[in-house]
Every structure is written in C-alpha cells, then in structure tokens.
Amino acid sequence: FPPAYVTLIQPQPVAVAPQQRMAATPVQQRMAAPVQQQQQQQQPQITIDDIPPEMREAFIQLDPDQQALALEMLAQQKLEQQLQMEEEMARPDEHFLTIALNGTILGATEMVTGFPPSSLLMTSVFESIHEDDLLGLHAIKTHFWERDQPDVTVYLRRLTVDNTYVWLSARVVSYIDSPVPGIIIHERFIHEERDGGGVDDGDNSYDNNNIELSVARMVSRVTRIAALLLQAVESALFGGTDRGRSGSIGNDDKNILSGGSGESANNGDNVDGGGAAEIQAMLLDAAEKMGVDLSSSDNPLRELIQAGGIGGGNGFDGGTVGSPGTGGGGNLTGGGGAGGTNNGEDERGRKKNADPLDYLKTGAILDLSKIILSDGEVKLITLVLTGRLQIEDLGPLLYLALNSPGMDLVAATDEFYQLSEQQLIANANAQSPSEVVLLNPPPLAVINLSYTDIGDYGMEALSEFLYSDNAALKTVDLSFCNIDSQGFLSLCHGLRTRNSRGLPPIEALVLAGNTIVNDVGKQLGSAISSTRTKHHKRKSGHDASPSSYSNSSSEGIKLLHLGSTSISMKCLTELLVALGPTCPLQELKLQSNRIGPIDAAILVKFLEGKSDNGLPVLPKLNRLDMSYNELGDVGTTKLTRAISKRSKVHM
C-alpha cells in the first residue's frame, strides 16, 4: 500500500453496527475485486494428467489427502494465472505520457503497465525503465526529441504492476509550451510470445509480433551502445569524471536526473537533483508568467493546466527546465563532478594506502562489458574509436541504417568506412594543408570490452583503434571475449603498429578468459614490450605532440592479466622473456591456469635469472597472483623462496 494508507498507530477497537460501517476505499475495492472475481469464477479442474511428468512420481507417493491438497493448490495456481492473464488483456495496448523537459510526468492516460495514472504524476518518466534502456532513452530524448526531431522511435522496457517488464515502442506526438515546455509521448505495447507458445490466427499478426519484438531488441541494444559511445566521447572531449560506463549515472542506474549525486531520483517528493524545491519554484515561475495565484491551491499543477486550457493569464514562454548541461539535471555525460569530500586523503590530496596502479582505471572510460556485440556493432565502435566517424555523425548514421530496408548496420558501416578510406587517400594526395581532413580519435583512457564475445573477427576489426592517434589510451580490457590465435595476432599487429608510430604503450592489458597457445606467446610479449622505433612526426587534432611521447624506463606495460588463458609454462616463459630486460611490469596475474609443481619450478628458474645487464628479470614486478592453481606444497614453497629473494614483492 502507498504510505498514505499505512496506519502507524492502531486505534482502540470500536464496535460498529453493520449499517454504520464506512464504505470501502477505492484501494480496498481494487484489492477485493480479484478475490470476488475468484470466488465467482469456477475453479478449474486439475487431474493427474495435468501434473508435469517430472512431478508425477512424487505425486503418486503422497497419501490421498495430500494428493487432494496438491491438486487443489495447482487448481488455485492455475486460476490465479487465468485471472492475471484476463487482467492483462483488459489493459490498453497504448498510453500517452505528458512530460516536462526534465522528465517529470505531468499527465498520463490509462497505462499499459497497470499503474494508476494518478500515481505517476510528478514522478520521473525514467523511474520504471529497465536499466539497460535508460541511457538509450535519455540519448534519444536529448539528441533528437528535444531538437525537434520527433520521428525517431525508441524501444524500451517498462516495469508493470506485476513486477515484470513489457516491451514498448515510444515516439513523440506533440510538443507543449504550457504549463511548462515539454513533450507528449505515445508508447505502444509490443506483444511477446508467451512461454506456452503463441497462437497463429491466420492473419500473420503472430509472425509480425515476433518480427517487431526482435527488431525492438536489436534497436534497443544498438541504441544503448550508441548512447554509451556518445557519453564516453563527450566526457573525453569536454571533461567529466569516469563517465561512459555502463549504467554509471550516479550510483544508481535509475538516477538519470540526479546530477551524479548518487541519491535516488525519486524518493516520493523529488524528481531530479533539485527535488521538491525546484518543482515548486518551476510551478511558481510558470504561475507568475500566466498570472495565476497558487498561494491557496492544493493542487498547483492541475490549476496551472486548467488555466492554460482556458487561455488564462499572460501566456507562458518560459525557457528550458532542467535542460542537458545545466544545473537542473538531465546532463548525460557531466553532472556531479568530484565533490568536496576528503575520502581519506592527506593534506596533499593523495589517498592514504591507495593502490599505486589505481590510476590505470581513471580517465575517460568506455565500458561496453557484458554486451554481446554483433559484427555491425563492432564496426560501428571501431569507426568511432578510430575517429573515422565523428560523434556528431553517429546519430544520423544510425538513423539512416535503422530506417533502411533490412536495417543493415553492417552495410551502413562498411559504406562509411569506404568513404573515410577515400578521404585518407585524398589526404595523401593533398596539395596544401587546408585540403587535409584529420582523423581525431576521442582521447579515451580506458576501454572495457570484457564479455562482449567479439572473437577473432572483432579483434581484427578493433585492432585499428590501438594505433589510432590516441595518446591517452592506457588500459584495455579484453577478458572473456572468445579470442583465439588469429585474434591475438591481430592484437599483436595493433600493438606493434602503435609502438612504431611513437604512441605511448598500453600500460594495462587484461586478456583473462581467452585462449593463449604456444605459437603466439613470443609475438604477444614482443608486441607488449615498451621497446619502440624512432618517432614519426604526426598531425593530431588534440593537444598531444610527438615530443610528449619521449621514451623512458617508466613507460610500458605495468599490469598484465593472463588468468584462465590455458597458457602453458613454455608459452608464458617465452612471453615474459620477450617483454625485455627493462619492462616495468608491476602486477602479473596467472590465476586458474592449472599451474602445477613442475611448472612452478620453471617459473622459479625464470624469476631467479638475470638479464643481460645483470639485473633481475622484470625488476619492477611486485605483485604475483597464483590463486586457483595446482601448486601444492612443493610448488608453493619453491615459489615463495624465489619471491623472498626479490624486494617488495607481494604474493
């Protein structure tokens, strides 16, 4: 029940005559309705044939009374399911939402989700959206709907009163200026195939529903990926802290308007970072401009709407409320900032007992982890990361691709790639600098593609971003991406080309969960190595210059994760040797590789060895993770002795 219906202090019981009893409240009537329907509806008959085969044996072993009780429970469950389906069928297939530009719901019709329209007023339109669809909806709203492009449809999932999600298609049907600037959204229900299978009634509606549902899922995923790209690139170009993560708006995915505060977007009386005070100020400002007195009003919003409907007041042409990039919330990429808390920092601003490698996780972040990427989506990401596709062209490209026959994203990205290749050829033949069109990759520092299942094909396509002109890149996470030998060769090509172009080497590389076999170990180590060839003079659209990439002993890989890669000790040794005598590697993870006592002895021999310059191999190595292996007592003892001979090494 809503808080208004919760009785905190129980009154003393008073005998009430039947004729004096109060009428049931609307909420009580609604709660009693299913019970009355259930009593009126005949309970379905359940026999042993209706019991699932895997449960029949256990049912037969029950005594007759228990069997009767079990059949009654199954009948009750079936009846409840029938009532729920009937209730769902009674709901409309579409609804309309009137929202302010900051996402506040100003009006609603009867909802597909089953929630009473009155309960949604002055709440956030983002509140019941599935967390995976939040960024996509906000990006479409900000970059299309609020820019007078209402014909862009977004697919999303909303929570229902049954605590399940339903697919909806949403588009803008009208813009409003009163009582505040906003839009009217039409959301239509997309029928799903139920677990029991759909019914083809012969009019192709069943097939059409399945097609539309598959389209909804595909477009929703592409929209989410594009929104994450947009968020990360805008953060890299225009500042902000660690944005571009999957669902990283504040500390709560639904906190889309909190401005990064991490507090709930709607706790009952606030909608965005400004809360009830901002809503009140917004309404009072609108009332003043319309010439409406709200001082004694119990429902100022309704009074404003009525005044606007009869043309009262002096009219209203107020500005944008809570528009993106302002303090009113709605800022997709900025918001919040660092805040003013100390968080255990000393007088110099350094965190006490901080991990020295924590900086490898900072900067502009693109986090696409756990999104299974298709070929077209991989190509789209590559275009953006390499600077071939500028972020302002991302929306138009997707709009054209998703509105073309077949929604062929691969063909659209291939065509754009060919156009960029022609531009590069034209650059090479340019007679003057004014004819050259530079590629400006976004200066992203951390790219997380873990669990995206890009495979060897995806790694080949994405290897180009490794040597694009992005000096800020320092961390790449490719863990559990189903990469094999061919993909690792593409990775090696990207890393070698990056080194040859004089770009700073990658400092953190996570390859856990992929398969590293003997034939790529040495090549991978050589490619990761910080040894670089002579710098080439390059043109860049960012503030980096070749002189800022000067080689030093501190440059190079510092964190390497090779857990769960099935790497053999021979392959591992070749990889570590190829890193070179001056490699600044500090942390090496080898967990879950079934390393036994014999393999441990080989690793000990390597760690106790000397480089050609007489120094220990991997002189900066101070952390080694050997968890979930098969070292045994002997292997652990040998490895511990080898580690103890090196200073400041943690195991």
Secondary structure, DSSP 8 states (H G I E B T S, - for coil): --GGG--SS--------GGG-----HHHHHHHHHHHHHHHS------GGGS-HHHHHHHHTS-HHHHHHHHHHHHHHHHHHHHHHHHHHHS-SEEEEEEETTSBEEEE-S-TT---GGGGTTSBTTTTB-GGGHHHHHHHHHHTGGGT-TT--EEEEEE-TTS-EEEEEEEEEEEE-SSSSEEEEEEEE-----TT-----SSSHHHHHHHHHHHHHHHHHHHHHHHHHHHHHHHHHH--SS---TT-STTSTT-TTSTT--S-S-SSS--STTHHHHHHHHHHHHHHHHT---TT-S-HHHHHHHHHHTT-TT------SS-TTSTTS--SS--S-S-S--SSB-TTS-BTT--TTGGGG-SSEEE-TT----HHHHHHHHHHHTTSS-GGGHHHHHHHHHTSGGG-HHHHHHHHHHHHHHHHHHHHT-SSGGG---------SEEE-TT---HHHHHHHHGGGGGSS-TT--EEE-TTS---HHHHHHHHHHHHHHHHTT----SEEE-TTS---HHHHHHHHHHHS-----------SSS--GGGG---TT-S--EEE-TTS---HHHHHHHHHHT-TT----EEE--SS---HHHHHHHHHHHT-B-TTSSBSSTT--EEE-TTS--HHHHHHHHHHHHHTSTT-B-
